[in-house]
Every structure is written in C-alpha cells, then in structure tokens.
Amino acid sequence: MLPREIMRKLLNTLVVVALLIAVLGVSTPSPDMVVVVYESSESVPEPYVTGALKVLSSEGLQTRVLDKDVTTGEGEVPIQVEAALSTATNLPSLVVLSGNTVVSSQPLPSTFDGILEAVR
C-alpha cells in the first residue's frame, strides 16, 4: 500500500470515530452521592463542610459524613459506601459517586465553594 492510501484510511477511521463520539455522546456518570470520609479521632467536619453538603442535599444528592472505619452491627462495611471508603486515601476526603461507581475522589477542599465546585 502506498503511504498516501495508508494516511487516507487512517484519516477515514479517525473521522468515523469522531462522528460516533459526537452522535452517541461521551459523558461521565451523573453523581448521586457525595461522601466526606474522615478520621473521627483526629477531627470533626468543619461547619463549611456540613453547609456545603446541605446545599448539595437540597439539590437532590445524597450526602454522607463517615469515619474511615465505619461498619454495620455485624462488623461489615456498609455496601452503599464501600467504594467511597476504599478510594478515600488522604483524609479527610471528598468522594463523589454515581451508584457504586466513583466519579471522583480527592482531598477535602478547604472551602465551602471548593466543595461545591468539586461536585458540580
């Protein structure tokens, strides 16, 4: 095959892929839960954290504030927050979930607006 033909086939393939992406759309999952994971023996969530979570809750998101070692009465990690707890490494952490899929996980922002921006 000539180099020109190879380039033409490559370009055609790229155009088809771009069109598929444009038509089908590629998006991240919509968040439905926001979890703040912290170490309860070291600190408690600041008022700006609970304030931001209250705003997010009023927008329809589920919000949770959890100790990193939370368990059920049977000593198991609650399944609804298992993904959040397993990805929260730098405490305190802000974890955004869509179902059981982690959308993002990061150290807890230091401001009210920082939390809102990280989730939206």
C-alpha positions, 0 to 999 in steps of 0.5 A, spaced: 500 500 500 502 506 498 503 511 504 498 516 501 492 510 501 495 508 508 494 516 511 487 516 507 484 510 511 487 512 517 484 519 516 477 515 514 477 511 521 479 517 525 473 521 522 468 515 523 470 515 530 469 522 531 462 522 528 460 516 533 463 520 539 459 526 537 452 522 535 452 517 541 455 522 546 461 521 551 459 523 558 461 521 565 456 518 570 451 523 573 453 523 581 448 521 586 452 521 592 457 525 595 461 522 601 466 526 606 470 520 609 474 522 615 478 520 621 473 521 627 479 521 632 483 526 629 477 531 627 470 533 626 467 536 619 468 543 619 461 547 619 463 549 611 463 542 610 456 540 613 453 547 609 456 545 603 453 538 603 446 541 605 446 545 599 448 539 595 442 535 599 437 540 597 439 539 590 437 532 590 444 528 592 445 524 597 450 526 602 454 522 607 459 524 613 463 517 615 469 515 619 474 511 615 472 505 619 465 505 619 461 498 619 454 495 620 452 491 627 455 485 624 462 488 623 461 489 615 462 495 611 456 498 609 455 496 601 452 503 599 459 506 601 464 501 600 467 504 594 467 511 597 471 508 603 476 504 599 478 510 594 478 515 600 486 515 601 488 522 604 483 524 609 479 527 610 476 526 603 471 528 598 468 522 594 463 523 589 459 517 586 454 515 581 451 508 584 457 504 586 461 507 581 466 513 583 466 519 579 471 522 583 475 522 589 480 527 592 482 531 598 477 535 602 477 542 599 478 547 604 472 551 602 465 551 602 465 553 594 471 548 593 466 543 595 461 545 591 465 546 585 468 539 586 461 536 585 458 540 580 
